[in-house]
Amino acid sequence: MRQVRAENAAKAYLCPECHSTIPAGVPHVVAWPHTPPIGATSGLDYRRHFHDSCWQRRR
């Protein structure tokens, strides 16, 4: 998991928690599984972008 600062948020993403768009320029969280799924070489292929508030609710 890592924080993306506003100046580094260059694209819009769909938050998997609330299904709303995270517009470009909005700080947010990127998270991926620590252990990749079976058959995958990296968990980074499964990273997802969350609103900060959506990520906090999950924890």
Secondary structure, DSSP 8 states (H G I E B T S, - for coil): -EEE-GGG--S-EE-TTT--EE-TT--EEEE--SS--TT-S-GGGG-EEE-HHHHHHH-
